[in-house]
Amino acid sequence: MTNAKAVQRIQSIDIVRGLIIVIMALDHVRDYFHITAFTGDPLDPKTTTGMLFFTRWITHLCAPSFMLLSGISAYLSGQNKTPASTSSFLIKRGFWLILVDIVFMTFGFTFDITFKTILLAVLWALGGSMILLGLLARFLSPKAILAVGLVIVFAHNLLDYIQLVPNSPADIVLGIFFTGAGTFIPRGDGGNIAFLYVIVPWAGIMMSGYGLGTLYNRSFPAENRRKILVITGIVLTILFVLLRFINKYGDPAPWSVQQESFRTFLSFMNVRKYPPSLIFTLATQGPVLLLLAFSERWNNAFTRFFTVYGKVPFFFFLVHFYLIHLVSAIAVLASGYTWAQATDDKLFFKFRPDDFGYGLGWVYIIWILIVLALYIPCKRFGEYRARERKWWLSYL
């Protein structure tokens, strides 16, 4: 989500980023509106349906692609800056994103004015990754940063084999930064800090994107770039299939044979996002690299639609959560729940009772309406940001 206003915008990046943002909104609408969102696992091959599994799985593309594209954009925005200036900006923006996650996104998620649970989710991971990238960008070349990123991506699952004393300081640190699937730390005032995303595995993807950014230098031949993206995307996808089939390394949740072949396939595809395993990264970023290559030649109404969102990812991300939660609150109260029921202290998200929700068809309808409702605001904000040169816009 790094601002690249200082250089010419690259349409393929905006197209892909806009597409994944729209897909991302589908999962968040599902969280607040699907009847089993809080009572079932949409990826459990034993109990899910094919459509529900697809609805959740397709959104796996979003978080790692944010990281990859943010890395590319960080490289592009730093082309006309010194390493020290690039480093400073990334570190400051990283801390800004973490602050936004603590204050604005926690409230957007929960609608809890007491902040009983502070959520550190995707912006925490994005901000933390930017800080680490900023520290490296001051001293290392993009190729060296690419190498560091690839080592992290391919090797971090070795930590799955380390067994520490549960809840020991070392175990907590390892969980927060490397291996955790959700770590809750008591604050001392009766509340909690929830580390929902780790830092280092996501940072590896962003660092890889930073190194990949060199392909987008003006002097780099476009045909060569597309060829490299296609070959790399195919290799990553094949590697995903091979490693997943071997079932020994790259994901702490091995697949297993189910009673039906279709459910065995679902088990095969059920890769671990929290934290992002090597196989998860291969499964998602192989197709995204192919999409980046092919979208360079796309220019039609369909791609221009997604470009509107892709130019203002931070704005969309922040606003769409509040809109989804506000609409769900209205729907909950209109469905007959009392104010006391909708704001019960036992609810993790206010105005989201566990037994509230609709079928998957309605989730898709609400998703489409939410996305369309944000089209004009995103378009207007994108035009404003392109027109103005205010310093604070580089943080949005």
N, C-alpha and C positions, 0 to 999 in steps of 0.2 A: 504494500500500500504506500510505498514511498513516492513522494511527489517528484516527477521527472520533468517539470515545466522548463527547466533550464536547457533541455535538449528537445529535439523534435520528437513528438509523440509517435510511438510505433503502433499502428492500428491493430496488428495481430495480437499484441499484448492486451490492448484494451478490449478486444473482442472476447478473448479467452477469459480475461478477468471478469468481464461483465457476465459471461455465461455461467461461470462458477458461482458468482455472487447470487444470481437468480436461483440456481440450484440450491445453494446454501439456505435461502429463504424457505424452501420447501421443507427442509428438516426442522426448522424452527417453528413453522406453522404446525407441523406434525406434533411437535412437543406440546404445544398449547391446545390443540384441537382434536387430536386423534383419541378415540375412546380408550385404547390400551397403552397410550404413551407412557403412563406412569405405573402400569401394572403388568406389562409384558416386555419381552425383549424382541424387537423386530428382526434381529439377526439370529435368533435361536433356530437352527435348522429343524429342530424337532417340533416346534409349535407355530412357526411363522407361515405366512402365505408367500407365494412368489412375488406378488405385487408389493406387499409390505416390505419384504426383504429388499427388493429393488429400490423402493422409495428411500429406505435408509442407506443402502449401500452406495447409491449414486452420489450421495452427498459426501462420501469419503473423499471425493476428488477435491473438495473445497479447501480444507485447512492446509494440506501440503502444497496445493497450488498457490495459495496466498503466500506461503513462505518462499516458494521458488520464484514467483513473479516479483515479490518484494525484493529478493536478492538481485534479480536482473535490473529492476528499477533503481535500486541503490547504486549499482555500478553505473548506470546511465546518468543518473543525477550527479555523480561524482566526476564525470569526465572532464569538466571544466573547473574542478576544484583541486586544491592540494590534498594529499592524504590526510593531513592534520585537520583540514576543514571538513572533509567527508566524515572522518572519524567523529569529530565533535558533533556534527549534525545527527548522525545515526545514534549516538549515545543519548543525546538530549531527546530525540524523538522516541527512543526506546523507553526512557523513563516517563515521558508524557503518555505513551500508550498504556503503561502499567497503571498510572494514575487514573486514566479514563476507565480502565477495567475495574479498579477498586471502587470508584465513585459512581460513574454513570452507568456502566454495564451491570454492576451488581444490583443497582436499583432497577434498571430496565428488566433484568431477569426476574427479580423477586417482588418488586413493588412493596418492599418492606422498609419503612422509614427508620426502623431501629437498627438496620444493618446487622441483624443477628448473625448472619453468615455472610462473610465477605468472599466473593467468588473470584478466583484468579483463573481465567479461562484462556480463550484464544488470543486476546490482546496481551495478556500476561506473557504468553509464549512468544508472540510476535515481538513485543517490546524487549523481552529478555534476549531473544535471538538477535535483534538489532544492536543491543548493547555489546554482545559478544562479537558480532560482525564489526562493529565500530572499533573495538579494541584491536582486532586483527588488521583492519584496513589501514591503520596508521603505520603498520610496520611490514606487512606482507603484500606481495603482488597478488593480483586476481588469480593467477594460476596456482599460487601457493595456497590461497584461501580455498580454491576449488578442491585441492588435494586434501586439505584438512576436513572440508565438508564431506567428501566421499569416504574418508576414513571413519568419520562419525556415523554416517549412514550405514555403512557395511559392517562396522565392528561393534556398535553399541549393544547389540543383542547378546554379546558375550557376557554382559553384566547379568543376564537372566540366570546364569549358573552360579552367581555369588549368593550365598546364604548368610545373612546377618541376623543378629539377635533382634527379634521383632520389637519395634518401637524404641530401639536404641538410637542415640544421636546419629550414628553412621547410617542406620537403616532409614531414618527420616530424611536425611540429606540426600541419600541415594534415590529415595522415592520422589522427592520434590524435583530433583534436577535430571534424573535419568530414567527411572523404571516405574514410577507410580502410575496407577490407573485412577487416582483420586485420593489425595491425602488430606485429611481433616485435622487441623491443629487447633486445640483449645486456646482461646485468647486470654483467659483469666477473668473475663467479665461475664461469663456465661455464654458467650458467642464463640464462633469458630472462624478460622480462615481455611477455605477450601481450595487446595491446589489441584485444579481439575486437569491442567495440562502441565507436562514437564517442560524443561527448557532445552537441554542439550540436543536430543534427537531432532527436534524441530529446527534448531539452529544449524544443524548439519545440512538440512534441506535448503535453508536460506543461503548458507555459504556456497553450496553447489550452484544455486541460481546466480550468485554474485560472479562466480567464475564463468558461468554460461553467458553472462552479459557481454563478454568480449566478442561474441558472435554478432552482436548488434552494433558494433562500431561501423561508422559510415564507410570506412575503407574496406570492410569485410564483404566479399561478394555475396549477394543475396542467394544465388543458386547454391553456393557452397554451404551457406548457413542452413538452407532448407534440407540439403542432403545430409548434413551432420545431424540435424534434429530428427529426421526420419530414421536414419540408421540407429541413432541412440535410442529413440523411442521403441523401435522394434526389438533391439537387444534387451532393453529393460523389461519389456513385456514377456519375451521368451524366457528371460532369467527368472521372472516371477513364476511362470508355469513350472519350470524345472525345479526351483528351490521348494516351491509349495508341494510338488509331487513327491520329492525326496522326503519332505516332512521331518527334517532333522534340525535345521538351523534357519533362523531368520524370523521366527514368529513363536512366541511362547504358548500359543494356542494351536496345537496341531489339528489337522482335519481328521475326520474318522468316517468310516463307512456307516451309512444309515440304512433304514429299512427300505427306502426307495432311492433309486438312482438320482432323482431330482434333488432329494434332500442331501444326498452325498455331495452333489455339486454345490449346494448352498454351504455345506460345511467346508468344502474346499475354498470357497470364495470368502468365507467369514474370517477375514484377516484382522489383526489387532491394531486399533487406532490409538488406544490409550495405554501406554505411549505408542507412537507410530513405529511399528516394526519395520525391519528391512523389507519384508515381503509386502507389507501394506504400501510402503513408499514405491516399490517397483510396480505394483499393480495399479497405482494411481498416476504416477508421473510418467510412465511409459506412454499411455494414451494422451496425456497432456502435451508432451513434447511433439507427438504426431499432430495434435490439434494446432499447436503453435506453428508448425511447418505449413500445414494445409491452409490455415486461415490467412496467410500472407497474401493469398490470391483471391480472397473473398471480399466482395464489396457490393452488398445489396441491402434491401430494406431490413432483412432479417439480422444481418451483422451490425447494421447501423443502430438497430434497436438495442442490442446488447452493449454496444460501445458507449451509449449514454450512461449506463450503470458502471461500466468498466473505468470510466474517467473519474468517477467520484466514489471509490469503494468505501472509504472511511465514513463518508456522509451516509451512504446507503446502509452500511453495517449498523451504525448507531441509531438511525431513525427507524429502521424496519423493526428492530426489537421492541421499541416503545409502541409502535403502531400495532404490531401483532398482539402484544400483551394487553393494550388498551381495548382492542376489539374483542379479545377473549374475555376480558373482565365484563364488558357489556353483555356478551353472549351468556356468560355464567349467571349474571344477575337476571337477565331476561328469561333464563331457563327455570327460574323459581328458587334458586339458592338465595338464602338470606345473606345480609351483609356479614353477619357473624360467621356463617358457614364459609363464605368466600374469603374471609380474612382470618380464619382460625390459625392460632399459633402453631399448630401441628403441620400446617401446609409449608412445604419447602418454597413453593412459589405462591404468593398471594393471588387470589382470584383464579386458582387452578386446582379445584378439588380433584382427587384421584379418580372419582367415578364420573367425572364430566367428560364429554367428548362426542364426536360424530364418527361416521364411517369414513373410509379412505377417500371415497369420491368427493365428499364435502371438503376434505382437507385440500384436495387439488383445486377445487373451485375457489376456496378462500385464498390459497396461495396465489393463484392467477390474479385475483382482485387486489391483493396486497401489492404485488409487483407493479400492476398497472397504475395503482393509486400513487406510487412513488415515481412514476416516469417523469411527469412534469417537474416536480421538485428537484429531481436529480439533473434534469436537463438545464433548468434555470441555474442551479448552483454550479454546474459544470461550466456554463457560459460565463458566470460571474468570476469564477476562479481563473478561467483563461484570459479574461479581460483585465483583471486587477493584478497588481504586483506586490501586494501586502505580504510582509514577512510571515505573518501568522498562518497564512493560507498553506504554507509548505508543511504545516503540521496536521492538516486536515485531508 
